[in-house]
Amino acid sequence: MAGAQGDRTREGKLSLAAAVCKQIVELRRQDKHPNNGGRQNMETGDAAKSSNVGDLQDEGCVPGRGLRACKGVCKGGGWVTNLVLECPSLADSPPTSPKVANGVEVYSTKINSKVTSRFAHNVVTTRAVNRADTAKEVSFDVELPKTAFITNFTLTIDGVTYPGNVKEKEVAKKQYEKAVSQGKTAGLVKASGRKLEKFTVSVNVAAGSKVTFELTYEELLKRHKGKYEMYLKVQPKQLIKHFEIDVDIFEPQGISMLDAEASFITNDLLGSALTKSFSGKKGHVSFKPSLDQQRSCPTCTDSLLNGDFTITYDVNRESPGNVQIVNGYFVHFFAPKGLPVVPKNVAFVIDISGSMAGRKLEQTKEALLRILEDMKEEDYLNFILFSGDVSTWKEHLVQATPENLQEAKTFVKSMEDKGMTNINDGLLRGISMLNKAREEHRVPERSTSIVIMLTDGDANVGESRPEKIQENVRNAIGGKFPLYNLGFGNNLNYNFLENMALENHGFARRIYEDSDADLQLQGFYEEVANPLLTGVEMEYPENAILGLTQNTYQHFYDGSEIVVAGRLVGEDVNSFKADVKGHGAANDLTFTEEVDMKEMEKALQERDYIFGNYIERLWAYLTIEQLLEKRKNAHGEEKENLTAQALDLSLKYHFVTPLTSMVVTKPEDNEDERAIADKPGEGGDSHTGEPRDVLPDQLPASSKPLLLRGWGPPLHHPSSRERRCPLLQHQ
């Protein structure tokens, strides 16, 4: 069948060539064809009327420019013209087969994701074949969210599977060092942009052999600005015969909206490969482009698939909370809507030292001006500027009246860079201002206070010891309100900013030095701009819960969600009650959720549509994440206990965390070699909290030493764009 089909395809191409041949002969007869390369037949007679005008003499298929091209001789009208059909839209191979880089063809990539109750289980599978005559290095790299944990990696060569195992980092250390000392490649995970980490591993594959890479990772999708976001990086670097993204979503509360978009979908042809649908509890997204849909142009061999693929969705909210119980584990989602916004008192502590000069300070001004536009009249604010010393816009917090906001904009526009960086005094001045405003009743009684600090460097004047600054700030805040630290760029101690924010009930965020830095700053503010509740406490039946995750929060912000999980003490539970208490804008509120187990079973009867133990794994994921956060500011015995708990759970549930390594047995050079992958931290070495020393020849020139456990030779990626070929070539 295949041979017959190939013959018909070739006959069709030759038929087209014959038609073109007739046109060429007619043009030559009229002296209109520009090709002077043909040979004129000097025989006499009326050649134009001969029976072979426009005939095509088939010379068979021959190689042409690396492609298979049908070649023939066009006769007629006293001229002979050689024709070679080699355009990718007509040739036997190129339009239906991707180019082979260095003899290695990646012929299949599939991303399969299953999401149940916000918990995503993702499997990335890539298949490749070595079509070269010698062994080749085949590389596999995946960019995954920084909030995700790798749970498995397997390597299959010629039908033999080599599994990955998660081990304690110290146990795997000797295996790793042996591999590196022998110059072998190892698994590598490093920071990659704002939201992602890149996992890379490579292996030598014999001539003619096939290899399959399969990476599994899991994450809890967080709710931001009213939507859950699932973020996939698509970057195959070549045309792939079988490329597919397939996402199934199951939400017991029911799906209220679902959308999917990709930054690289720039035309209707590629857009038609994307489908999305939802009904009731189920949602589905599929993206399965053909080879032609992947091409950057009809005759190109490079791929359009290079960018971000984002899925967003939300769920129905008939009540403020939702409790789900499966196999002795529960999860409680809490996201009330329709509540009035609690007035806020904001101290903006802004670095104006010399290093902020130029674009950074201009972007900061632009962001602050937009933020001022969004402030409500019930809010209070002040600006504290620090360099070598500290200055303020006003002596006290002032209300965000139209007149004051206009004056604030004038002040922001006048900010100028100068001097050194005194983080300690800047923060303490802002904290003191908030404390005094509360003590002197300058702000509404039911308002809430926050500190937002922006800096691009480390303290270098005044108190400059990070530990002492943390202590001073912790004592000054006294647990009364959160601190949010924004680190501008990479020339700063991000671990210090993060640790200080975490121990004061806030978080840190890196602001990347890009053209959209002002939008990053504004986007952060929008997350915390609308507090709906303060002093949130999640309460559950006494003596009925073990292993409860964090259940108290200083704030609940509009568009976000609080998630609490735990284990039930007994299996014979007929009902379950959860109470949520918090302070609203006008009064104290209590929300109660009661769960009937029989009704719960009915609601979750389709859960096997995804995977059954998702709540247990969600609980483990959340517990590990929170233990690691607490560990950052712990010391001595407390830190040892937190480390032991997080390590035990990481090993039990097969999570690659900062305490564990993924160890993969790799068949290379007939040796039992180990490839090890670790998880880096935002601020450096995830194990020690400090940047790792990495030899320059172990890294590509553009990499920062934020990676751990393993390196590989720089990978050569051939040029993505091939020269376009014409429909016909005249010889």
C-alpha positions as CSV (number, residue, x, y, z in Angstrom):
1,M,0.0,0.0,0.0
2,A,2.8,2.4,1.0
3,G,4.6,1.8,-2.3
4,A,1.5,2.2,-4.4
5,Q,0.7,5.5,-2.6
6,G,4.2,6.7,-3.2
7,D,3.9,5.9,-6.9
8,R,0.7,7.9,-7.2
9,T,2.2,10.8,-5.3
10,R,5.2,10.8,-7.7
11,E,3.0,10.6,-10.7
12,G,1.0,13.6,-9.5
13,K,4.2,15.6,-9.2
14,L,5.4,14.6,-12.6
15,S,2.0,15.5,-14.0
16,L,2.3,19.0,-12.5
17,A,5.8,19.3,-13.9
18,A,4.5,18.4,-17.4
19,A,1.9,21.2,-17.1
20,V,4.6,23.6,-16.2
21,C,6.7,22.3,-19.0
22,K,4.0,23.1,-21.6
23,Q,3.9,26.7,-20.2
24,I,7.7,27.0,-20.5
25,V,7.7,25.8,-24.1
26,E,5.0,28.2,-25.0
27,L,6.9,31.1,-23.4
28,R,10.1,30.1,-25.2
29,R,8.2,30.0,-28.5
30,Q,7.1,33.6,-27.9
31,D,10.7,34.6,-26.8
32,K,9.3,35.6,-23.4
33,H,11.0,33.1,-21.1
34,P,14.1,34.6,-19.5
35,N,16.0,31.3,-19.0
36,N,18.9,31.2,-21.4
37,G,20.2,27.9,-19.9
38,G,18.2,25.7,-22.3
39,R,19.7,24.2,-25.4
40,Q,18.2,25.2,-28.8
41,N,17.6,22.4,-31.3
42,M,19.0,23.6,-34.6
43,E,17.1,21.1,-36.7
44,T,14.9,22.7,-39.3
45,G,11.2,22.1,-39.6
46,D,8.2,23.3,-37.7
47,A,9.3,22.0,-34.3
48,A,6.5,24.0,-32.6
49,K,4.0,21.8,-34.2
50,S,5.7,18.5,-33.3
51,S,3.9,16.0,-31.2
52,N,6.3,16.2,-28.3
53,V,5.6,19.8,-27.5
54,G,5.5,20.1,-23.7
55,D,6.3,16.4,-23.1
56,L,8.2,15.5,-20.0
57,Q,10.9,12.8,-20.1
58,D,11.0,11.3,-16.6
59,E,14.5,10.8,-15.3
60,G,13.4,9.5,-12.0
61,C,13.9,10.8,-8.5
62,V,17.3,12.1,-7.5
63,P,18.7,14.0,-4.5
64,G,18.4,17.8,-4.7
65,R,19.7,20.2,-2.1
66,G,19.4,17.6,0.6
67,L,15.8,16.8,-0.4
68,R,14.3,14.1,-2.6
69,A,13.3,15.8,-5.8
70,C,11.7,14.5,-9.0
71,K,13.8,15.5,-12.1
72,G,12.8,15.4,-15.7
73,V,13.7,16.8,-19.1
74,C,11.2,19.2,-20.8
75,K,11.2,19.0,-24.6
76,G,9.4,21.0,-27.2
77,G,9.5,23.9,-29.5
78,G,13.1,23.2,-30.3
79,W,14.3,23.6,-26.7
80,V,15.2,21.2,-23.9
81,T,14.8,22.3,-20.3
82,N,15.8,20.3,-17.2
83,L,13.3,20.6,-14.4
84,V,13.8,19.7,-10.7
85,L,10.8,19.7,-8.4
86,E,12.2,20.3,-4.9
87,C,9.8,22.7,-3.2
88,P,8.9,21.3,0.3
89,S,5.2,21.4,-0.7
90,L,5.9,18.9,-3.5
91,A,8.9,16.8,-2.6
92,D,8.5,13.2,-1.4
93,S,9.9,13.9,2.1
94,P,10.4,17.5,3.3
95,P,6.9,18.8,3.8
96,T,5.8,15.7,5.6
97,S,9.1,15.0,7.5
98,P,10.9,17.4,9.8
99,K,14.6,18.2,9.3
100,V,17.0,15.9,11.1
101,A,19.5,17.8,13.2
102,N,22.9,16.2,13.5
103,G,21.4,12.8,12.6
104,V,18.9,12.9,15.5
105,E,15.2,13.2,14.7
106,V,12.7,14.0,17.5
107,Y,9.6,12.5,16.0
108,S,7.2,12.8,19.0
109,T,6.5,15.1,21.9
110,K,3.5,14.9,24.1
111,I,2.5,16.9,27.2
112,N,-0.3,15.1,29.1
113,S,-1.7,17.0,32.1
114,K,-4.5,15.9,34.4
115,V,-5.8,18.5,36.9
116,T,-8.0,17.5,39.8
117,S,-9.1,20.1,42.3
118,R,-6.3,22.5,41.3
119,F,-3.6,19.7,41.7
120,A,-1.8,19.1,38.4
121,H,-0.1,15.9,37.3
122,N,2.0,16.5,34.2
123,V,3.8,14.0,32.0
124,V,6.2,15.1,29.3
125,T,7.2,12.4,26.8
126,T,9.7,12.9,24.0
127,R,10.8,10.2,21.5
128,A,13.8,10.5,19.2
129,V,15.7,8.3,16.8
130,N,19.4,8.4,15.9
131,R,19.4,8.2,12.0
132,A,23.2,8.8,11.8
133,D,25.8,6.1,11.2
134,T,27.5,6.7,14.5
135,A,26.4,7.1,18.1
136,K,25.0,10.6,18.9
137,E,24.3,12.6,22.0
138,V,20.5,13.1,22.4
139,S,19.4,15.8,24.7
140,F,16.0,16.3,26.5
141,D,15.1,19.6,28.1
142,V,11.9,20.7,29.7
143,E,11.0,24.0,31.3
144,L,8.7,23.5,34.3
145,P,7.2,25.9,36.8
146,K,9.4,26.9,39.8
147,T,6.5,25.9,42.1
148,A,6.5,22.3,40.7
149,F,8.2,19.2,42.1
150,I,9.6,16.6,39.7
151,T,8.2,13.2,40.8
152,N,9.7,10.9,38.2
153,F,12.0,10.6,35.2
154,T,12.6,7.5,33.1
155,L,14.8,6.8,30.1
156,T,13.9,4.1,27.6
157,I,16.5,3.0,25.0
158,D,15.6,0.2,22.5
159,G,12.8,-1.0,24.8
160,V,14.8,-1.1,28.0
161,T,13.6,1.4,30.7
162,Y,15.9,2.9,33.2
163,P,13.9,4.4,36.1
164,G,14.6,7.4,38.3
165,N,14.8,7.2,42.1
166,V,14.5,10.0,44.6
167,K,17.2,9.9,47.2
168,E,18.4,12.1,50.0
169,K,20.9,14.6,48.5
170,E,23.8,13.5,50.7
171,V,23.3,9.9,49.8
172,A,23.4,10.7,46.1
173,K,26.4,13.0,46.4
174,K,29.1,10.4,45.9
175,Q,27.3,9.0,42.8
176,Y,27.1,12.5,41.4
177,E,30.7,13.4,42.0
178,K,31.8,10.1,40.4
179,A,29.8,10.9,37.3
180,V,31.1,14.5,37.1
181,S,34.8,13.4,37.7
182,Q,34.5,11.0,34.8
183,G,33.2,13.8,32.5
184,K,29.8,12.2,32.2
185,T,26.7,14.2,31.6
186,A,24.1,14.4,34.4
187,G,20.6,15.7,34.9
188,L,20.5,19.5,35.4
189,V,17.9,21.8,36.7
190,K,18.5,25.6,36.6
191,A,16.5,28.8,36.8
192,S,15.0,29.8,33.5
193,G,13.3,33.1,33.4
194,R,10.6,34.4,35.7
195,K,8.3,31.4,36.3
196,L,10.3,28.4,35.1
197,E,13.2,26.1,35.8
198,K,14.8,24.1,33.1
199,F,15.5,20.4,33.4
200,T,18.1,19.0,31.0
201,V,19.6,15.6,30.6
202,S,21.5,14.0,27.7
203,V,22.5,10.4,26.8
204,N,24.6,8.8,24.1
205,V,22.4,6.7,21.7
206,A,23.8,4.1,19.3
207,A,23.3,4.5,15.5
208,G,19.7,3.5,14.5
209,S,18.5,3.3,18.1
210,K,15.5,5.0,19.6
211,V,15.2,6.8,22.9
212,T,12.2,7.9,25.0
213,F,12.5,10.5,27.8
214,E,9.6,10.8,30.2
215,L,9.5,13.5,32.9
216,T,6.7,13.7,35.5
217,Y,6.1,16.7,37.7
218,E,3.2,17.9,40.0
219,E,2.1,21.3,41.3
220,L,-0.8,23.0,43.0
221,L,-2.2,25.7,40.8
222,K,-2.5,28.9,42.7
223,R,-5.4,31.4,42.2
224,H,-4.4,34.9,41.1
225,K,-6.7,37.7,40.2
226,G,-9.7,35.3,40.0
227,K,-8.2,32.6,37.9
228,Y,-6.1,29.4,38.2
229,E,-3.2,29.5,35.8
230,M,-1.4,26.5,34.3
231,Y,1.8,27.5,32.5
232,L,3.6,25.4,29.9
233,K,6.7,26.3,27.9
234,V,6.7,25.1,24.3
235,Q,10.1,25.1,22.6
236,P,10.7,22.0,20.5
237,K,13.4,23.8,18.3
238,Q,12.3,21.8,15.3
239,L,9.3,20.4,13.4
240,I,7.9,17.4,15.2
241,K,5.8,14.8,13.3
242,H,3.6,14.1,16.4
243,F,3.3,17.0,18.7
244,E,0.4,17.2,21.2
245,I,-0.7,19.0,24.4
246,D,-3.6,17.3,26.1
247,V,-5.1,18.6,29.3
248,D,-8.0,17.2,31.3
249,I,-9.5,19.1,34.2
250,F,-11.8,17.8,36.8
251,E,-13.3,20.2,39.4
252,P,-16.0,18.9,41.7
253,Q,-17.3,22.4,42.2
254,G,-17.9,22.7,38.5
255,I,-16.0,24.8,36.0
256,S,-17.2,28.4,35.4
257,M,-14.7,29.4,32.7
258,L,-11.9,27.9,30.7
259,D,-9.5,29.5,28.3
260,A,-6.2,28.6,26.6
261,E,-3.8,30.8,24.6
262,A,-0.3,30.6,23.2
263,S,2.1,33.5,22.5
264,F,3.2,31.8,19.3
265,I,-0.3,31.3,17.7
266,T,-0.1,34.2,15.2
267,N,-2.3,32.8,12.4
268,D,-5.6,31.1,11.9
269,L,-3.9,27.9,10.5
270,L,-2.1,27.2,13.8
271,G,-5.0,28.5,15.8
272,S,-7.3,25.9,14.4
273,A,-5.1,23.2,16.1
274,L,-6.2,24.4,19.5
275,T,-9.5,23.2,21.0
276,K,-11.0,23.9,24.4
277,S,-14.2,23.0,26.0
278,F,-15.8,22.6,29.4
279,S,-19.1,21.3,30.7
280,G,-20.1,20.7,34.3
281,K,-17.1,19.4,36.3
282,K,-15.0,18.6,33.3
283,G,-12.8,20.7,31.0
284,H,-10.5,19.7,28.1
285,V,-7.8,21.5,26.2
286,S,-6.1,20.0,23.2
287,F,-3.4,21.4,20.9
288,K,-2.3,19.1,18.1
289,P,-0.7,20.9,15.2
290,S,0.2,19.1,12.0
291,L,3.6,19.6,10.4
292,D,2.2,22.2,8.0
293,Q,0.6,24.0,10.9
294,Q,3.9,24.1,12.8
295,R,5.8,25.7,9.9
296,S,6.7,29.4,10.1
297,C,5.8,29.7,6.4
298,P,4.5,27.2,3.9
299,T,7.9,26.4,2.5
300,C,10.0,26.8,5.7
301,T,11.5,24.0,7.8
302,D,11.6,26.0,11.1
303,S,8.8,25.8,13.7
304,L,6.4,28.5,15.0
305,L,6.1,26.6,18.3
306,N,8.3,28.7,20.5
307,G,6.7,30.5,23.5
308,D,4.2,30.3,26.3
309,F,1.1,28.1,26.4
310,T,-1.2,29.2,29.2
311,I,-4.4,27.6,30.4
312,T,-6.6,29.6,32.8
313,Y,-9.9,28.6,34.5
314,D,-12.0,29.1,37.5
315,V,-14.7,27.2,39.4
316,N,-18.3,27.8,40.5
317,R,-18.6,29.2,44.0
318,E,-22.0,28.6,45.4
319,S,-20.5,29.0,48.9
320,P,-17.3,30.7,50.2
321,G,-15.6,27.4,50.8
322,N,-15.4,23.8,49.6
323,V,-14.2,20.7,51.4
324,Q,-13.3,17.5,49.7
325,I,-12.4,14.2,51.5
326,V,-10.8,11.2,49.8
327,N,-9.1,8.1,51.4
328,G,-8.7,9.7,54.8
329,Y,-7.3,13.1,53.6
330,F,-9.2,16.3,53.2
331,V,-8.6,19.6,51.5
332,H,-10.4,22.9,52.2
333,F,-10.6,25.6,49.6
334,F,-11.7,29.0,50.8
335,A,-12.4,32.0,48.5
336,P,-15.4,34.1,49.4
337,K,-16.7,36.7,47.0
338,G,-18.8,39.8,47.2
339,L,-17.2,41.1,50.5
340,P,-16.4,44.8,50.9
341,V,-12.7,45.7,50.7
342,V,-11.0,46.4,54.0
343,P,-9.3,49.9,53.9
344,K,-5.5,49.6,53.9
345,N,-2.6,51.7,55.2
346,V,0.4,51.4,53.0
347,A,4.0,52.4,53.7
348,F,6.0,52.4,50.4
349,V,9.7,52.1,51.3
350,I,11.6,52.9,48.1
351,D,15.3,52.5,47.4
352,I,16.7,55.7,45.6
353,S,20.4,54.9,45.9
354,G,22.8,55.5,43.1
355,S,22.3,52.0,41.7
356,M,18.6,52.8,40.9
357,A,19.7,55.5,38.5
358,G,18.3,55.5,35.0
359,R,15.7,53.1,33.7
360,K,15.1,51.3,37.0
361,L,14.1,54.5,38.8
362,E,12.0,55.7,35.9
363,Q,10.1,52.3,35.8
364,T,9.6,52.5,39.5
365,K,8.1,56.0,39.1
366,E,5.8,54.8,36.3
367,A,4.6,51.9,38.5
368,L,3.9,54.1,41.5
369,L,2.0,56.6,39.4
370,R,-0.3,53.7,38.2
371,I,-0.6,52.4,41.7
372,L,-1.7,55.8,43.0
373,E,-4.5,55.8,40.3
374,D,-5.8,52.6,41.8
375,M,-5.8,53.7,45.5
376,K,-9.2,54.1,47.1
377,E,-10.2,57.2,49.1
378,E,-10.5,55.0,52.3
379,D,-6.8,54.1,52.0
380,Y,-3.9,55.8,53.7
381,L,-0.3,56.0,52.5
382,N,3.1,57.5,52.7
383,F,6.4,57.3,50.9
384,I,9.7,56.6,52.7
385,L,12.8,57.0,50.5
386,F,16.1,55.6,51.5
387,S,19.6,56.0,50.2
388,G,22.5,56.9,52.6
389,D,19.9,58.5,54.7
390,V,16.1,58.4,55.0
391,S,13.5,61.0,53.9
392,T,9.7,60.9,53.8
393,W,6.9,62.5,51.7
394,K,4.8,63.4,54.7
395,E,5.5,63.3,58.4
396,H,2.5,60.9,59.0
397,L,0.3,58.7,56.8
398,V,-2.3,60.7,54.9
399,Q,-5.6,59.7,53.4
400,A,-5.8,59.0,49.7
401,T,-8.0,61.9,48.8
402,P,-7.9,63.3,45.2
403,E,-5.9,66.3,46.4
404,N,-3.4,64.2,48.3
405,L,-3.0,61.7,45.5
406,Q,-2.3,64.6,43.1
407,E,0.4,65.9,45.4
408,A,1.8,62.3,45.8
409,K,2.1,62.1,42.0
410,T,4.1,65.3,41.9
411,F,6.4,63.9,44.7
412,V,6.9,60.6,42.9
413,K,7.9,62.4,39.7
414,S,10.5,64.4,41.6
415,M,12.3,61.4,43.1
416,E,16.1,61.4,42.2
417,D,18.8,58.8,42.9
418,K,21.6,59.5,45.2
419,G,24.1,57.9,47.6
420,M,24.3,54.5,49.4
421,T,21.7,51.9,50.5
422,N,20.4,52.0,54.1
423,I,17.7,49.3,54.1
424,N,17.5,49.0,57.9
425,D,16.7,52.6,58.6
426,G,14.3,52.9,55.7
427,L,12.2,49.9,56.8
428,L,12.2,50.9,60.5
429,R,10.9,54.4,59.6
430,G,8.1,52.9,57.6
431,I,7.2,50.4,60.3
432,S,7.3,53.1,63.0
433,M,5.0,55.3,60.9
434,L,2.3,52.5,60.6
435,N,2.6,51.7,64.3
436,K,2.1,55.4,65.3
437,A,-0.8,55.8,63.0
438,R,-2.6,52.9,64.7
439,E,-1.6,54.1,68.2
440,E,-2.7,57.7,67.6
441,H,-5.9,56.7,65.8
442,R,-4.9,58.4,62.6
443,V,-6.3,55.5,60.5
444,P,-9.7,53.6,60.6
445,E,-10.0,51.1,63.4
446,R,-10.9,48.2,61.0
447,S,-8.2,49.1,58.5
448,T,-5.2,46.9,57.8
449,S,-1.5,47.9,57.4
450,I,1.2,46.6,55.0
451,V,4.8,47.5,54.2
452,I,6.0,47.3,50.6
453,M,9.8,47.6,50.2
454,L,11.6,47.9,46.9
455,T,15.4,47.7,46.5
456,D,17.9,46.7,43.9
457,G,20.9,46.0,46.1
458,D,22.3,45.1,49.5
459,A,22.6,47.3,52.5
460,N,26.0,49.1,52.5
461,V,25.6,51.9,55.1
462,G,24.2,52.0,58.6
463,E,23.3,48.5,59.9
464,S,24.3,46.2,57.0
465,R,24.3,42.8,58.7
466,P,21.3,40.8,57.2
467,E,20.7,38.9,60.4
468,K,20.6,42.1,62.5
469,I,18.3,43.9,60.0
470,Q,15.9,40.9,60.1
471,E,15.9,40.9,63.9
472,N,15.2,44.7,64.0
473,V,12.4,44.4,61.5
474,R,10.8,41.4,63.2
475,N,10.8,43.2,66.6
476,A,9.4,46.4,65.1
477,I,6.6,44.7,63.3
478,G,5.8,42.3,66.1
479,G,3.5,40.2,64.0
480,K,1.0,43.0,63.5
481,F,1.1,43.3,59.7
482,P,2.9,41.8,56.6
483,L,6.1,42.9,54.9
484,Y,6.4,42.5,51.1
485,N,9.9,42.7,49.6
486,L,10.5,43.4,45.9
487,G,14.0,42.7,44.7
488,F,14.8,44.7,41.5
489,G,17.3,42.7,39.3
490,N,19.9,40.1,40.2
491,N,22.5,42.2,42.1
492,L,21.1,41.6,45.5
493,N,20.8,39.0,48.3
494,Y,17.4,37.6,47.4
495,N,17.5,35.0,50.2
496,F,17.7,37.8,52.7
497,L,14.7,39.6,51.3
498,E,12.7,36.4,51.1
499,N,13.5,35.2,54.6
500,M,12.7,38.6,56.1
501,A,9.4,38.8,54.3
502,L,8.4,35.2,55.2
503,E,9.0,35.7,58.9
504,N,6.7,38.8,58.8
505,H,3.8,37.0,57.1
506,G,4.6,38.4,53.6
507,F,6.6,37.2,50.6
508,A,9.3,38.4,48.3
509,R,9.1,38.8,44.6
510,R,11.9,39.4,42.1
511,I,11.3,42.2,39.6
512,Y,13.2,41.4,36.4
513,E,15.1,44.1,34.6
514,D,13.0,44.1,31.4
515,S,11.0,46.6,29.5
516,D,7.9,45.6,31.5
517,A,9.4,46.1,35.0
518,D,6.8,48.8,35.8
519,L,4.0,46.3,34.8
520,Q,5.6,43.7,37.1
521,L,5.5,46.1,40.0
522,Q,1.9,47.1,39.3
523,G,0.9,43.5,38.9
524,F,2.3,42.7,42.3
525,Y,0.4,45.6,43.9
526,E,-2.8,44.4,42.3
527,E,-2.5,41.1,44.1
528,V,-2.5,42.8,47.5
529,A,-4.6,45.9,46.7
530,N,-7.9,44.5,47.9
531,P,-7.9,42.7,51.2
532,L,-11.3,41.3,52.0
533,L,-10.5,39.7,55.4
534,T,-7.8,40.0,58.1
535,G,-6.9,37.7,60.9
536,V,-8.2,34.6,59.1
537,E,-8.4,31.4,61.1
538,M,-9.5,28.0,59.8
539,E,-10.9,25.7,62.5
540,Y,-11.6,21.9,62.3
541,P,-13.0,19.3,64.7
542,E,-10.6,18.8,67.7
543,N,-8.7,15.5,67.9
544,A,-10.0,14.6,64.4
545,I,-7.1,16.0,62.3
546,L,-3.4,15.1,62.0
547,G,-0.8,16.9,59.9
548,L,-2.8,20.1,59.4
549,T,-1.1,22.5,57.0
550,Q,-1.0,26.3,57.7
551,N,-4.5,27.4,58.9
552,T,-4.0,31.0,60.0
553,Y,-3.5,33.9,57.5
554,Q,-3.1,37.6,58.1
555,H,-5.0,38.5,55.0
556,F,-7.3,37.1,52.4
557,Y,-7.0,39.1,49.2
558,D,-9.7,39.4,46.5
559,G,-9.1,37.0,43.6
560,S,-6.9,34.6,45.6
561,E,-7.6,31.4,47.6
562,I,-6.6,29.9,50.9
563,V,-5.9,26.1,50.8
564,V,-5.7,23.9,53.9
565,A,-5.2,20.2,53.9
566,G,-4.8,17.5,56.6
567,R,-5.3,13.8,57.5
568,L,-8.3,12.5,59.3
569,V,-7.7,10.5,62.5
570,G,-10.4,7.8,61.8
571,E,-11.9,6.4,58.6
572,D,-15.4,6.1,60.0
573,V,-16.3,9.7,59.5
574,N,-19.9,10.5,58.6
575,S,-19.7,14.2,58.6
576,F,-17.1,17.0,58.7
577,K,-17.4,20.6,59.8
578,A,-15.0,23.5,59.0
579,D,-15.3,27.0,60.4
580,V,-13.5,30.1,59.0
581,K,-13.3,33.2,61.1
582,G,-12.0,36.6,60.0
583,H,-12.3,40.4,60.4
584,G,-14.2,42.1,57.6
585,A,-14.5,45.8,56.6
586,A,-17.6,46.3,58.8
587,N,-17.7,43.4,61.3
588,D,-16.3,40.0,62.2
589,L,-17.4,37.1,60.1
590,T,-17.7,33.3,60.4
591,F,-18.2,30.9,57.5
592,T,-19.2,27.3,58.1
593,E,-18.9,24.3,55.8
594,E,-20.5,21.0,56.7
595,V,-19.8,18.0,54.7
596,D,-22.0,14.9,54.4
597,M,-19.7,12.0,53.4
598,K,-22.3,10.2,51.3
599,E,-23.0,13.4,49.4
600,M,-19.2,13.8,49.0
601,E,-18.8,10.4,47.5
602,K,-21.5,11.2,44.9
603,A,-19.8,14.5,44.1
604,L,-16.4,12.7,43.6
605,Q,-17.6,9.5,41.9
606,E,-16.0,10.6,38.7
607,R,-12.6,11.4,40.4
608,D,-11.0,8.3,38.8
609,Y,-11.5,10.3,35.5
610,I,-8.2,11.9,36.7
611,F,-6.3,10.1,39.5
612,G,-7.5,8.8,42.8
613,N,-5.0,9.8,45.5
614,Y,-4.8,13.5,44.4
615,I,-5.8,14.9,47.8
616,E,-3.1,12.9,49.6
617,R,-0.5,14.1,47.2
618,L,-1.8,17.6,47.4
619,W,-1.5,17.4,51.2
620,A,2.1,16.2,50.9
621,Y,3.0,18.8,48.4
622,L,1.5,21.6,50.5
623,T,3.1,20.3,53.7
624,I,6.6,20.0,52.1
625,E,6.3,23.5,50.6
626,Q,5.4,25.0,54.0
627,L,8.0,23.1,55.9
628,L,10.7,24.3,53.6
629,E,9.5,27.9,54.0
630,K,9.6,27.6,57.8
631,R,13.1,26.0,57.6
632,K,14.6,29.1,56.0
633,N,14.3,31.1,59.2
634,A,14.8,28.2,61.7
635,H,17.9,27.4,63.7
636,G,19.4,24.5,65.6
637,E,17.1,21.7,66.7
638,E,14.0,23.3,65.1
639,K,15.7,23.4,61.7
640,E,16.8,19.8,62.1
641,N,13.2,18.7,62.9
642,L,11.8,20.7,60.0
643,T,14.4,19.2,57.6
644,A,13.7,15.7,58.8
645,Q,10.0,16.0,58.3
646,A,10.3,17.6,54.8
647,L,12.9,14.9,53.8
648,D,10.7,12.0,54.9
649,L,7.7,13.3,53.0
650,S,9.9,14.1,49.9
651,L,11.2,10.5,49.9
652,K,7.8,8.9,50.6
653,Y,6.0,10.8,47.8
654,H,8.9,10.8,45.4
655,F,9.3,14.6,45.2
656,V,12.5,16.2,44.0
657,T,12.8,19.1,46.5
658,P,15.8,21.1,47.8
659,L,16.5,18.1,50.1
660,T,16.4,15.3,47.6
661,S,17.9,14.3,44.3
662,M,16.6,12.3,41.3
663,V,19.0,9.5,40.5
664,V,18.7,7.9,37.1
665,T,20.7,4.8,36.0
666,K,22.1,5.6,32.5
667,P,23.7,3.1,30.2
668,E,26.7,4.9,28.8
669,D,30.1,3.5,27.9
670,N,28.9,0.2,29.2
671,E,29.0,1.6,32.7
672,D,26.2,1.9,35.4
673,E,26.2,5.7,35.5
674,R,24.0,8.0,37.6
675,A,22.4,11.2,36.4
676,I,21.3,13.4,39.2
677,A,18.7,16.3,39.1
678,D,18.1,18.7,41.9
679,K,15.8,21.6,42.5
680,P,17.4,25.1,42.7
681,G,16.2,28.0,44.8
682,E,15.3,31.5,43.6
683,G,18.2,33.0,45.4
684,G,20.9,30.4,44.9
685,D,21.8,27.0,46.2
686,S,18.5,25.5,47.4
687,H,20.3,23.3,49.9
688,T,22.5,25.8,51.7
689,G,20.8,29.0,50.7
690,E,24.0,30.4,49.2
691,P,25.2,30.6,45.6
692,R,27.1,27.5,44.5
693,D,30.6,27.7,43.1
694,V,30.5,26.3,39.6
695,L,33.5,26.1,37.3
696,P,33.2,28.3,34.2
697,D,33.7,25.4,31.8
698,Q,30.8,23.6,33.3
699,L,28.3,26.2,32.2
700,P,27.2,27.9,29.0
701,A,28.4,31.5,29.0
702,S,24.9,32.9,29.7
703,S,24.2,30.8,32.7
704,K,24.3,32.0,36.3
705,P,25.6,29.6,39.0
706,L,22.1,28.8,40.3
707,L,22.1,25.2,39.2
708,L,22.9,22.1,41.2
709,R,24.2,18.6,40.9
710,G,25.3,18.1,37.4
711,W,26.3,19.7,34.1
712,G,26.5,18.7,30.5
713,P,28.4,19.8,27.5
714,P,26.8,22.8,25.7
715,L,24.3,21.7,23.2
716,H,24.5,22.8,19.6
717,H,21.2,23.9,18.2
718,P,21.3,24.3,14.4
719,S,19.9,27.4,12.7
720,S,16.1,27.2,12.9
721,R,15.5,28.7,9.4
722,E,16.3,27.0,6.2
723,R,16.6,28.7,2.8
724,R,13.2,28.7,1.1
725,C,13.2,26.8,-2.3
726,P,11.3,27.8,-5.4
727,L,8.5,25.8,-6.9
728,L,10.7,24.8,-9.8
729,Q,14.4,25.1,-10.5
730,H,15.5,25.5,-14.1
731,Q,18.8,24.1,-15.0
